[in-house]
């Protein structure tokens, strides 16, 4: 249970930082920056949905195999 809480907390911080950066890029007057910002926001949302907010990632150490 503790690992899931840590993963969700890490996801939340990463999500907020990247979303803020992507939205700032979208609001910039440069067209290239707008396109990159849009794709960044789409990628963030896609990865969040695919990994269920990073909770489906399995982390194993070499000696645990």
mmCIF file of the N, C-alpha and C atoms, coordinates in Angstrom:
data_MODEL
# 
_entry.id   MODEL 
# 
loop_
_atom_site.group_PDB 
_atom_site.id 
_atom_site.type_symbol 
_atom_site.label_atom_id 
_atom_site.label_alt_id 
_atom_site.label_comp_id 
_atom_site.label_asym_id 
_atom_site.label_entity_id 
_atom_site.label_seq_id 
_atom_site.pdbx_PDB_ins_code 
_atom_site.Cartn_x 
_atom_site.Cartn_y 
_atom_site.Cartn_z 
_atom_site.occupancy 
_atom_site.B_iso_or_equiv 
_atom_site.pdbx_formal_charge 
_atom_site.auth_seq_id 
_atom_site.auth_comp_id 
_atom_site.auth_asym_id 
_atom_site.auth_atom_id 
_atom_site.pdbx_PDB_model_num 
ATOM 1   N N  . UNK A 1 1  ? 0.819  -1.194  0.000   1.00 0.00 ? 1  UNK A N  1 
ATOM 2   C CA . UNK A 1 1  ? 0.000  0.000   0.000   1.00 0.00 ? 1  UNK A CA 1 
ATOM 3   C C  . UNK A 1 1  ? 0.864  1.261   0.000   1.00 0.00 ? 1  UNK A C  1 
ATOM 4   N N  . UNK A 1 2  ? 1.964  1.218   0.736   1.00 0.00 ? 2  UNK A N  1 
ATOM 5   C CA . UNK A 1 2  ? 2.835  2.376   0.826   1.00 0.00 ? 2  UNK A CA 1 
ATOM 6   C C  . UNK A 1 2  ? 3.490  2.730   -0.494  1.00 0.00 ? 2  UNK A C  1 
ATOM 7   N N  . UNK A 1 3  ? 3.822  1.685   -1.296  1.00 0.00 ? 3  UNK A N  1 
ATOM 8   C CA . UNK A 1 3  ? 4.453  1.929   -2.592  1.00 0.00 ? 3  UNK A CA 1 
ATOM 9   C C  . UNK A 1 3  ? 3.494  2.632   -3.542  1.00 0.00 ? 3  UNK A C  1 
ATOM 10  N N  . UNK A 1 4  ? 2.218  2.272   -3.477  1.00 0.00 ? 4  UNK A N  1 
ATOM 11  C CA . UNK A 1 4  ? 1.229  2.899   -4.349  1.00 0.00 ? 4  UNK A CA 1 
ATOM 12  C C  . UNK A 1 4  ? 1.082  4.374   -4.005  1.00 0.00 ? 4  UNK A C  1 
ATOM 13  N N  . UNK A 1 5  ? 1.080  4.690   -2.738  1.00 0.00 ? 5  UNK A N  1 
ATOM 14  C CA . UNK A 1 5  ? 0.960  6.092   -2.312  1.00 0.00 ? 5  UNK A CA 1 
ATOM 15  C C  . UNK A 1 5  ? 2.156  6.895   -2.800  1.00 0.00 ? 5  UNK A C  1 
ATOM 16  N N  . UNK A 1 6  ? 3.342  6.329   -2.695  1.00 0.00 ? 6  UNK A N  1 
ATOM 17  C CA . UNK A 1 6  ? 4.549  7.021   -3.160  1.00 0.00 ? 6  UNK A CA 1 
ATOM 18  C C  . UNK A 1 6  ? 4.500  7.214   -4.668  1.00 0.00 ? 6  UNK A C  1 
ATOM 19  N N  . UNK A 1 7  ? 4.075  6.177   -5.409  1.00 0.00 ? 7  UNK A N  1 
ATOM 20  C CA . UNK A 1 7  ? 3.994  6.292   -6.864  1.00 0.00 ? 7  UNK A CA 1 
ATOM 21  C C  . UNK A 1 7  ? 2.987  7.355   -7.289  1.00 0.00 ? 7  UNK A C  1 
ATOM 22  N N  . UNK A 1 8  ? 1.848  7.403   -6.628  1.00 0.00 ? 8  UNK A N  1 
ATOM 23  C CA . UNK A 1 8  ? 0.838  8.412   -6.965  1.00 0.00 ? 8  UNK A CA 1 
ATOM 24  C C  . UNK A 1 8  ? 1.347  9.810   -6.617  1.00 0.00 ? 8  UNK A C  1 
ATOM 25  N N  . UNK A 1 9  ? 2.051  9.944   -5.511  1.00 0.00 ? 9  UNK A N  1 
ATOM 26  C CA . UNK A 1 9  ? 2.603  11.247  -5.135  1.00 0.00 ? 9  UNK A CA 1 
ATOM 27  C C  . UNK A 1 9  ? 3.647  11.714  -6.151  1.00 0.00 ? 9  UNK A C  1 
ATOM 28  N N  . UNK A 1 10 ? 4.513  10.805  -6.587  1.00 0.00 ? 10 UNK A N  1 
ATOM 29  C CA . UNK A 1 10 ? 5.520  11.144  -7.593  1.00 0.00 ? 10 UNK A CA 1 
ATOM 30  C C  . UNK A 1 10 ? 4.833  11.503  -8.906  1.00 0.00 ? 10 UNK A C  1 
ATOM 31  N N  . UNK A 1 11 ? 3.813  10.720  -9.296  1.00 0.00 ? 11 UNK A N  1 
ATOM 32  C CA . UNK A 1 11 ? 3.070  11.019  -10.519 1.00 0.00 ? 11 UNK A CA 1 
ATOM 33  C C  . UNK A 1 11 ? 2.443  12.407  -10.436 1.00 0.00 ? 11 UNK A C  1 
ATOM 34  N N  . UNK A 1 12 ? 1.859  12.740  -9.303  1.00 0.00 ? 12 UNK A N  1 
ATOM 35  C CA . UNK A 1 12 ? 1.190  14.026  -9.146  1.00 0.00 ? 12 UNK A CA 1 
ATOM 36  C C  . UNK A 1 12 ? 2.162  15.181  -9.325  1.00 0.00 ? 12 UNK A C  1 
ATOM 37  N N  . UNK A 1 13 ? 3.332  15.080  -8.724  1.00 0.00 ? 13 UNK A N  1 
ATOM 38  C CA . UNK A 1 13 ? 4.330  16.145  -8.844  1.00 0.00 ? 13 UNK A CA 1 
ATOM 39  C C  . UNK A 1 13 ? 4.801  16.274  -10.299 1.00 0.00 ? 13 UNK A C  1 
ATOM 40  N N  . UNK A 1 14 ? 5.125  15.145  -10.924 1.00 0.00 ? 14 UNK A N  1 
ATOM 41  C CA . UNK A 1 14 ? 5.569  15.164  -12.316 1.00 0.00 ? 14 UNK A CA 1 
ATOM 42  C C  . UNK A 1 14 ? 4.469  15.705  -13.218 1.00 0.00 ? 14 UNK A C  1 
ATOM 43  N N  . UNK A 1 15 ? 3.222  15.271  -12.984 1.00 0.00 ? 15 UNK A N  1 
ATOM 44  C CA . UNK A 1 15 ? 2.095  15.700  -13.793 1.00 0.00 ? 15 UNK A CA 1 
ATOM 45  C C  . UNK A 1 15 ? 1.894  17.206  -13.709 1.00 0.00 ? 15 UNK A C  1 
ATOM 46  N N  . UNK A 1 16 ? 1.922  17.745  -12.512 1.00 0.00 ? 16 UNK A N  1 
ATOM 47  C CA . UNK A 1 16 ? 1.710  19.191  -12.333 1.00 0.00 ? 16 UNK A CA 1 
ATOM 48  C C  . UNK A 1 16 ? 2.826  19.996  -12.995 1.00 0.00 ? 16 UNK A C  1 
ATOM 49  N N  . UNK A 1 17 ? 4.071  19.568  -12.808 1.00 0.00 ? 17 UNK A N  1 
ATOM 50  C CA . UNK A 1 17 ? 5.198  20.300  -13.388 1.00 0.00 ? 17 UNK A CA 1 
ATOM 51  C C  . UNK A 1 17 ? 5.136  20.270  -14.914 1.00 0.00 ? 17 UNK A C  1 
ATOM 52  N N  . UNK A 1 18 ? 4.940  19.083  -15.499 1.00 0.00 ? 18 UNK A N  1 
ATOM 53  C CA . UNK A 1 18 ? 4.903  18.981  -16.960 1.00 0.00 ? 18 UNK A CA 1 
ATOM 54  C C  . UNK A 1 18 ? 3.663  19.639  -17.546 1.00 0.00 ? 18 UNK A C  1 
ATOM 55  N N  . UNK A 1 19 ? 2.541  19.553  -16.850 1.00 0.00 ? 19 UNK A N  1 
ATOM 56  C CA . UNK A 1 19 ? 1.332  20.208  -17.339 1.00 0.00 ? 19 UNK A CA 1 
ATOM 57  C C  . UNK A 1 19 ? 1.501  21.726  -17.338 1.00 0.00 ? 19 UNK A C  1 
ATOM 58  N N  . UNK A 1 20 ? 2.092  22.258  -16.296 1.00 0.00 ? 20 UNK A N  1 
ATOM 59  C CA . UNK A 1 20 ? 2.352  23.697  -16.226 1.00 0.00 ? 20 UNK A CA 1 
ATOM 60  C C  . UNK A 1 20 ? 3.288  24.134  -17.359 1.00 0.00 ? 20 UNK A C  1 
ATOM 61  N N  . UNK A 1 21 ? 4.339  23.359  -17.574 1.00 0.00 ? 21 UNK A N  1 
ATOM 62  C CA . UNK A 1 21 ? 5.277  23.682  -18.647 1.00 0.00 ? 21 UNK A CA 1 
ATOM 63  C C  . UNK A 1 21 ? 4.591  23.603  -20.005 1.00 0.00 ? 21 UNK A C  1 
ATOM 64  N N  . UNK A 1 22 ? 3.792  22.566  -20.232 1.00 0.00 ? 22 UNK A N  1 
ATOM 65  C CA . UNK A 1 22 ? 3.090  22.425  -21.501 1.00 0.00 ? 22 UNK A CA 1 
ATOM 66  C C  . UNK A 1 22 ? 2.094  23.539  -21.745 1.00 0.00 ? 22 UNK A C  1 
ATOM 67  N N  . UNK A 1 23 ? 1.355  23.928  -20.718 1.00 0.00 ? 23 UNK A N  1 
ATOM 68  C CA . UNK A 1 23 ? 0.379  25.009  -20.884 1.00 0.00 ? 23 UNK A CA 1 
ATOM 69  C C  . UNK A 1 23 ? 1.053  26.360  -21.090 1.00 0.00 ? 23 UNK A C  1 
ATOM 70  N N  . UNK A 1 24 ? 2.208  26.565  -20.455 1.00 0.00 ? 24 UNK A N  1 
ATOM 71  C CA . UNK A 1 24 ? 2.966  27.796  -20.704 1.00 0.00 ? 24 UNK A CA 1 
ATOM 72  C C  . UNK A 1 24 ? 3.450  27.838  -22.146 1.00 0.00 ? 24 UNK A C  1 
ATOM 73  N N  . UNK A 1 25 ? 3.852  26.680  -22.668 1.00 0.00 ? 25 UNK A N  1 
ATOM 74  C CA . UNK A 1 25 ? 4.305  26.627  -24.054 1.00 0.00 ? 25 UNK A CA 1 
ATOM 75  C C  . UNK A 1 25 ? 3.144  26.891  -25.016 1.00 0.00 ? 25 UNK A C  1 
ATOM 76  N N  . UNK A 1 26 ? 1.963  26.401  -24.686 1.00 0.00 ? 26 UNK A N  1 
ATOM 77  C CA . UNK A 1 26 ? 0.800  26.627  -25.539 1.00 0.00 ? 26 UNK A CA 1 
ATOM 78  C C  . UNK A 1 26 ? 0.433  28.112  -25.579 1.00 0.00 ? 26 UNK A C  1 
ATOM 79  N N  . UNK A 1 27 ? 0.593  28.796  -24.469 1.00 0.00 ? 27 UNK A N  1 
ATOM 80  C CA . UNK A 1 27 ? 0.214  30.201  -24.426 1.00 0.00 ? 27 UNK A CA 1 
ATOM 81  C C  . UNK A 1 27 ? 1.302  31.133  -24.959 1.00 0.00 ? 27 UNK A C  1 
ATOM 82  N N  . UNK A 1 28 ? 2.436  30.595  -25.365 1.00 0.00 ? 28 UNK A N  1 
ATOM 83  C CA . UNK A 1 28 ? 3.518  31.420  -25.918 1.00 0.00 ? 28 UNK A CA 1 
ATOM 84  C C  . UNK A 1 28 ? 3.140  31.900  -27.324 1.00 0.00 ? 28 UNK A C  1 
ATOM 85  N N  . UNK A 1 29 ? 3.691  33.019  -27.770 1.00 0.00 ? 29 UNK A N  1 
ATOM 86  C CA . UNK A 1 29 ? 3.344  33.549  -29.093 1.00 0.00 ? 29 UNK A CA 1 
ATOM 87  C C  . UNK A 1 29 ? 4.017  32.809  -30.254 1.00 0.00 ? 29 UNK A C  1 
ATOM 88  N N  . UNK A 1 30 ? 4.848  31.840  -29.974 1.00 0.00 ? 30 UNK A N  1 
ATOM 89  C CA . UNK A 1 30 ? 5.583  31.120  -31.010 1.00 0.00 ? 30 UNK A CA 1 
ATOM 90  C C  . UNK A 1 30 ? 4.810  29.869  -31.439 1.00 0.00 ? 30 UNK A C  1 
ATOM 91  N N  . UNK A 1 31 ? 4.619  29.675  -32.739 1.00 0.00 ? 31 UNK A N  1 
ATOM 92  C CA . UNK A 1 31 ? 3.832  28.557  -33.255 1.00 0.00 ? 31 UNK A CA 1 
ATOM 93  C C  . UNK A 1 31 ? 4.492  27.214  -32.961 1.00 0.00 ? 31 UNK A C  1 
ATOM 94  N N  . UNK A 1 32 ? 5.796  27.127  -33.107 1.00 0.00 ? 32 UNK A N  1 
ATOM 95  C CA . UNK A 1 32 ? 6.508  25.876  -32.839 1.00 0.00 ? 32 UNK A CA 1 
ATOM 96  C C  . UNK A 1 32 ? 6.341  25.491  -31.371 1.00 0.00 ? 32 UNK A C  1 
ATOM 97  N N  . UNK A 1 33 ? 6.457  26.467  -30.498 1.00 0.00 ? 33 UNK A N  1 
ATOM 98  C CA . UNK A 1 33 ? 6.282  26.214  -29.071 1.00 0.00 ? 33 UNK A CA 1 
ATOM 99  C C  . UNK A 1 33 ? 4.856  25.755  -28.767 1.00 0.00 ? 33 UNK A C  1 
ATOM 100 N N  . UNK A 1 34 ? 3.877  26.326  -29.465 1.00 0.00 ? 34 UNK A N  1 
ATOM 101 C CA . UNK A 1 34 ? 2.487  25.922  -29.285 1.00 0.00 ? 34 UNK A CA 1 
ATOM 102 C C  . UNK A 1 34 ? 2.288  24.454  -29.633 1.00 0.00 ? 34 UNK A C  1 
ATOM 103 N N  . UNK A 1 35 ? 2.843  24.038  -30.743 1.00 0.00 ? 35 UNK A N  1 
ATOM 104 C CA . UNK A 1 35 ? 2.696  22.654  -31.194 1.00 0.00 ? 35 UNK A CA 1 
ATOM 105 C C  . UNK A 1 35 ? 3.395  21.700  -30.227 1.00 0.00 ? 35 UNK A C  1 
ATOM 106 N N  . UNK A 1 36 ? 4.608  22.025  -29.821 1.00 0.00 ? 36 UNK A N  1 
ATOM 107 C CA . UNK A 1 36 ? 5.345  21.179  -28.879 1.00 0.00 ? 36 UNK A CA 1 
ATOM 108 C C  . UNK A 1 36 ? 4.598  21.104  -27.550 1.00 0.00 ? 36 UNK A C  1 
ATOM 109 N N  . UNK A 1 37 ? 4.084  22.224  -27.078 1.00 0.00 ? 37 UNK A N  1 
ATOM 110 C CA . UNK A 1 37 ? 3.321  22.235  -25.825 1.00 0.00 ? 37 UNK A CA 1 
ATOM 111 C C  . UNK A 1 37 ? 2.074  21.386  -25.912 1.00 0.00 ? 37 UNK A C  1 
ATOM 112 N N  . UNK A 1 38 ? 1.371  21.458  -27.040 1.00 0.00 ? 38 UNK A N  1 
ATOM 113 C CA . UNK A 1 38 ? 0.168  20.640  -27.230 1.00 0.00 ? 38 UNK A CA 1 
ATOM 114 C C  . UNK A 1 38 ? 0.511  19.154  -27.178 1.00 0.00 ? 38 UNK A C  1 
ATOM 115 N N  . UNK A 1 39 ? 1.542  18.754  -27.926 1.00 0.00 ? 39 UNK A N  1 
ATOM 116 C CA . UNK A 1 39 ? 1.925  17.343  -27.921 1.00 0.00 ? 39 UNK A CA 1 
ATOM 117 C C  . UNK A 1 39 ? 2.442  16.896  -26.554 1.00 0.00 ? 39 UNK A C  1 
ATOM 118 N N  . UNK A 1 40 ? 3.071  17.805  -25.818 1.00 0.00 ? 40 UNK A N  1 
ATOM 119 C CA . UNK A 1 40 ? 3.535  17.465  -24.473 1.00 0.00 ? 40 UNK A CA 1 
ATOM 120 C C  . UNK A 1 40 ? 2.346  17.176  -23.553 1.00 0.00 ? 40 UNK A C  1 
ATOM 121 N N  . UNK A 1 41 ? 1.320  18.012  -23.612 1.00 0.00 ? 41 UNK A N  1 
ATOM 122 C CA . UNK A 1 41 ? 0.125  17.800  -22.778 1.00 0.00 ? 41 UNK A CA 1 
ATOM 123 C C  . UNK A 1 41 ? -0.575 16.499  -23.171 1.00 0.00 ? 41 UNK A C  1 
ATOM 124 N N  . UNK A 1 42 ? -0.676 16.237  -24.474 1.00 0.00 ? 42 UNK A N  1 
ATOM 125 C CA . UNK A 1 42 ? -1.296 14.986  -24.931 1.00 0.00 ? 42 UNK A CA 1 
ATOM 126 C C  . UNK A 1 42 ? -0.487 13.792  -24.451 1.00 0.00 ? 42 UNK A C  1 
ATOM 127 N N  . UNK A 1 43 ? 0.838  13.856  -24.528 1.00 0.00 ? 43 UNK A N  1 
ATOM 128 C CA . UNK A 1 43 ? 1.694  12.757  -24.080 1.00 0.00 ? 43 UNK A CA 1 
ATOM 129 C C  . UNK A 1 43 ? 1.553  12.525  -22.576 1.00 0.00 ? 43 UNK A C  1 
ATOM 130 N N  . UNK A 1 44 ? 1.471  13.596  -21.806 1.00 0.00 ? 44 UNK A N  1 
ATOM 131 C CA . UNK A 1 44 ? 1.306  13.470  -20.356 1.00 0.00 ? 44 UNK A CA 1 
ATOM 132 C C  . UNK A 1 44 ? -0.006 12.761  -20.041 1.00 0.00 ? 44 UNK A C  1 
ATOM 133 N N  . UNK A 1 45 ? -1.075 13.182  -20.691 1.00 0.00 ? 45 UNK A N  1 
ATOM 134 C CA . UNK A 1 45 ? -2.377 12.559  -20.447 1.00 0.00 ? 45 UNK A CA 1 
ATOM 135 C C  . UNK A 1 45 ? -2.379 11.093  -20.894 1.00 0.00 ? 45 UNK A C  1 
ATOM 136 N N  . UNK A 1 46 ? -1.767 10.821  -22.046 1.00 0.00 ? 46 UNK A N  1 
ATOM 137 C CA . UNK A 1 46 ? -1.712 9.446   -22.553 1.00 0.00 ? 46 UNK A CA 1 
ATOM 138 C C  . UNK A 1 46 ? -0.941 8.534   -21.590 1.00 0.00 ? 46 UNK A C  1 
ATOM 139 N N  . UNK A 1 47 ? 0.225  8.976   -21.138 1.00 0.00 ? 47 UNK A N  1 
ATOM 140 C CA . UNK A 1 47 ? 1.010  8.169   -20.208 1.00 0.00 ? 47 UNK A CA 1 
ATOM 141 C C  . UNK A 1 47 ? 0.306  7.985   -18.874 1.00 0.00 ? 47 UNK A C  1 
ATOM 142 N N  . UNK A 1 48 ? -0.400 8.995   -18.424 1.00 0.00 ? 48 UNK A N  1 
ATOM 143 C CA . UNK A 1 48 ? -1.135 8.872   -17.165 1.00 0.00 ? 48 UNK A CA 1 
ATOM 144 C C  . UNK A 1 48 ? -2.232 7.819   -17.265 1.00 0.00 ? 48 UNK A C  1 
ATOM 145 N N  . UNK A 1 49 ? -2.930 7.803   -18.384 1.00 0.00 ? 49 UNK A N  1 
ATOM 146 C CA . UNK A 1 49 ? -4.000 6.821   -18.569 1.00 0.00 ? 49 UNK A CA 1 
ATOM 147 C C  . UNK A 1 49 ? -3.423 5.427   -18.756 1.00 0.00 ? 49 UNK A C  1 
ATOM 148 N N  . UNK A 1 50 ? -2.372 5.294   -19.570 1.00 0.00 ? 50 UNK A N  1 
ATOM 149 C CA . UNK A 1 50 ? -1.800 3.981   -19.867 1.00 0.00 ? 50 UNK A CA 1 
ATOM 150 C C  . UNK A 1 50 ? -1.165 3.336   -18.638 1.00 0.00 ? 50 UNK A C  1 
ATOM 151 N N  . UNK A 1 51 ? -0.556 4.125   -17.765 1.00 0.00 ? 51 UNK A N  1 
ATOM 152 C CA . UNK A 1 51 ? 0.118  3.562   -16.591 1.00 0.00 ? 51 UNK A CA 1 
ATOM 153 C C  . UNK A 1 51 ? -0.725 3.671   -15.334 1.00 0.00 ? 51 UNK A C  1 
ATOM 154 N N  . UNK A 1 52 ? -1.982 4.106   -15.474 1.00 0.00 ? 52 UNK A N  1 
ATOM 155 C CA . UNK A 1 52 ? -2.880 4.306   -14.334 1.00 0.00 ? 52 UNK A CA 1 
ATOM 156 C C  . UNK A 1 52 ? -2.184 5.149   -13.268 1.00 0.00 ? 52 UNK A C  1 
ATOM 157 N N  . UNK A 1 53 ? -1.733 6.300   -13.687 1.00 0.00 ? 53 UNK A N  1 
ATOM 158 C CA . UNK A 1 53 ? -1.027 7.261   -12.819 1.00 0.00 ? 53 UNK A CA 1 
ATOM 159 C C  . UNK A 1 53 ? 0.249  6.660   -12.235 1.00 0.00 ? 53 UNK A C  1 
ATOM 160 N N  . UNK A 1 54 ? 0.986  5.938   -13.059 1.00 0.00 ? 54 UNK A N  1 
ATOM 161 C CA . UNK A 1 54 ? 2.271  5.312   -12.720 1.00 0.00 ? 54 UNK A CA 1 
ATOM 162 C C  . UNK A 1 54 ? 2.146  4.176   -11.701 1.00 0.00 ? 54 UNK A C  1 
ATOM 163 N N  . UNK A 1 55 ? 0.967  3.698   -11.389 1.00 0.00 ? 55 UNK A N  1 
ATOM 164 C CA . UNK A 1 55 ? 0.834  2.640   -10.381 1.00 0.00 ? 55 UNK A CA 1 
ATOM 165 C C  . UNK A 1 55 ? 1.009  1.245   -10.959 1.00 0.00 ? 55 UNK A C  1 
ATOM 166 N N  . UNK A 1 56 ? 0.998  1.083   -12.286 1.00 0.00 ? 56 UNK A N  1 
ATOM 167 C CA . UNK A 1 56 ? 1.167  -0.246  -12.869 1.00 0.00 ? 56 UNK A CA 1 
ATOM 168 C C  . UNK A 1 56 ? 2.618  -0.570  -13.182 1.00 0.00 ? 56 UNK A C  1 
ATOM 169 N N  . UNK A 1 57 ? 3.523  0.349   -12.935 1.00 0.00 ? 57 UNK A N  1 
ATOM 170 C CA . UNK A 1 57 ? 4.942  0.105   -13.193 1.00 0.00 ? 57 UNK A CA 1 
ATOM 171 C C  . UNK A 1 57 ? 5.488  -0.781  -12.073 1.00 0.00 ? 57 UNK A C  1 
ATOM 172 N N  . UNK A 1 58 ? 6.080  -1.884  -12.473 1.00 0.00 ? 58 UNK A N  1 
ATOM 173 C CA . UNK A 1 58 ? 6.673  -2.813  -11.507 1.00 0.00 ? 58 UNK A CA 1 
ATOM 174 C C  . UNK A 1 58 ? 8.152  -2.512  -11.372 1.00 0.00 ? 58 UNK A C  1 
ATOM 175 N N  . UNK A 1 59 ? 8.583  -2.248  -10.169 1.00 0.00 ? 59 UNK A N  1 
ATOM 176 C CA . UNK A 1 59 ? 9.975  -1.985  -9.907  1.00 0.00 ? 59 UNK A CA 1 
ATOM 177 C C  . UNK A 1 59 ? 10.561 -3.177  -9.161  1.00 0.00 ? 59 UNK A C  1 
ATOM 178 N N  . UNK A 1 60 ? 11.570 -3.829  -9.766  1.00 0.00 ? 60 UNK A N  1 
ATOM 179 C CA . UNK A 1 60 ? 12.217 -4.967  -9.136  1.00 0.00 ? 60 UNK A CA 1 
ATOM 180 C C  . UNK A 1 60 ? 13.713 -4.702  -9.075  1.00 0.00 ? 60 UNK A C  1 
ATOM 181 N N  . UNK A 1 61 ? 14.306 -5.157  -8.021  1.00 0.00 ? 61 UNK A N  1 
ATOM 182 C CA . UNK A 1 61 ? 15.758 -5.088  -7.929  1.00 0.00 ? 61 UNK A CA 1 
ATOM 183 C C  . UNK A 1 61 ? 16.324 -6.372  -8.491  1.00 0.00 ? 61 UNK A C  1 
ATOM 184 N N  . UNK A 1 62 ? 17.578 -6.348  -8.863  1.00 0.00 ? 62 UNK A N  1 
ATOM 185 C CA . UNK A 1 62 ? 18.198 -7.522  -9.486  1.00 0.00 ? 62 UNK A CA 1 
ATOM 186 C C  . UNK A 1 62 ? 18.178 -8.730  -8.576  1.00 0.00 ? 62 UNK A C  1 
ATOM 187 N N  . UNK A 1 63 ? 18.396 -8.542  -7.278  1.00 0.00 ? 63 UNK A N  1 
ATOM 188 C CA . UNK A 1 63 ? 18.455 -9.681  -6.368  1.00 0.00 ? 63 UNK A CA 1 
ATOM 189 C C  . UNK A 1 63 ? 17.079 -10.209 -5.980  1.00 0.00 ? 63 UNK A C  1 
ATOM 190 N N  . UNK A 1 64 ? 16.001 -9.541  -6.386  1.00 0.00 ? 64 UNK A N  1 
ATOM 191 C CA . UNK A 1 64 ? 14.656 -9.996  -6.070  1.00 0.00 ? 64 UNK A CA 1 
ATOM 192 C C  . UNK A 1 64 ? 14.089 -10.944 -7.125  1.00 0.00 ? 64 UNK A C  1 
ATOM 193 N N  . UNK A 1 65 ? 14.792 -11.148 -8.225  1.00 0.00 ? 65 UNK A N  1 
ATOM 194 C CA . UNK A 1 65 ? 14.288 -11.997 -9.315  1.00 0.00 ? 65 UNK A CA 1 
ATOM 195 C C  . UNK A 1 65 ? 14.326 -13.446 -8.992  1.00 0.00 ? 65 UNK A C  1 
# 
